[in-house]
Amino acid sequence: MNDEYCEAILEKIWTGIEGLDDITCGGLPLGRTTLLMGGAGSGKTVLALQVLVSASQHHGVPGIFVAFEENARRVAANGAAFGWDMRELEKKHIFFIDACLRSDVVKSGTFDLTGLLAALEVKAEEMGAKLIVFDAIDVLLSLLDDLGAECRELYRIHEWLMLHGLTGILTTKVEEGESEISPRYGFMPFMADCTVLLSQGLADRVAARAIRVLKYRGSAHVLNEVPFVIGPSGMEIGSSNGVHPEPQPFDDKVSTGVERLDDMLCGGIYRGTNALITGSSGGGKSTLAGAFIEAACRRDERALFISFDENSRDIVRDLATMSIDLAPYVDSGLLRMESVRTESSSSEEHFMRIKRMITEQHPRCVAVDPLSALARVGGGLAARAVAERLIYLCRNKGITVLFTSLLEGSDPHLETTTLHVSTISDSWIQISYALMDGERNRALSIIKSRGSKHSNQLRELIFSDSGITLADPYTAGGEVLMGTLRHEKENAVHVAKVNGQ
């Protein structure tokens, strides 16, 4: 390999933002210019500052933040709200320059950025800075009020960064409904080596943010739009590259918490896989989820129970009436129970929150009740994508997970929710109602269990103050009998035997 080719190989700066490093295949271009475009509230400043903070914290790389629109001290304070130690970082690694223009500034004659760049050059050499952020560069350029001059000054910044071997991040506004290739600043994406578009919109009346890499010279990158959220620790981007190590399958099985259901599954469900329980409202899905989590805690395994729209304390109380006592495990910290309001966030924000819970709790078993709640926020396709990513996240971590899903159709044999996660579930357990002579009874069947033998029988599911059980199948005249009809038939058979009939 010749020297000229070696010099041309693109180096990158790792941003420390997992999803961003994934979709950019390793980070932003080192020694080149990255342009962040987006409307108000899309997260441009947060992303730029987070890259600066990450470079300082993880690599000891000093940087400069030049604020043209928002007061620099407020930008630093906003960073501290994400848990970043801005005071300590400012002592050695990050320098803020407040370049906001006063409201009473009057433009007179022509001006250029030569003086600003000269001052930045001195400061960069003094602190050894390798990364510079120009936040809201469009505010400064608008003073020129001349497209030709704006283009000239922007290229001046670009060439200055390359001359001094500095990595530059520029942010600029793109108004709602305006193309990223707008007449005024349409030359910016062509100038930059990497152009990233951030957007914010509404899906089913729920706010959702997305990021997309429009271009990246000399590097492969994900072209699709990827959702992200601004969480308590900064920006979190959902990677869409799907590249993960193939997890090794487990050979052992874990209990569902119901002995007779384990028998129907020939020992339970494989560790590290996922099981789906579907059924109509009131069928007992949450109760079975509680039994599954209790069984994990009895094995002294850390567990996580996530409930949508139902108070976790109410769940603990209700389960206790059926001898499923989760309270001691919650008190000890072995079990973490979280209640989440579905419509409070987008499906992507829910995923990020669950991901943080998993990171904090380190569970071996997880229950999500019901997963179908995600279909109410963010649209069906987005919610399904989140459900799939959650399944693969747990699978890659070797977590055994149980989902419940609410049926929304009249056919009890179909999972008629917009998620349709049954297609990627390893095991599928169905709860249905059997209506016989004015009596409603619960019936349970196993539709599939990958890699394992399982019963094909329909069993009556019985809840009582002593726990959960499944009745043995009982047929008469080719019909499965449950509840009162079964007891009457059994009594009749018993009486007939006693009478010698």
Disulfide bonds with the S-S distance in Angstrom:
none
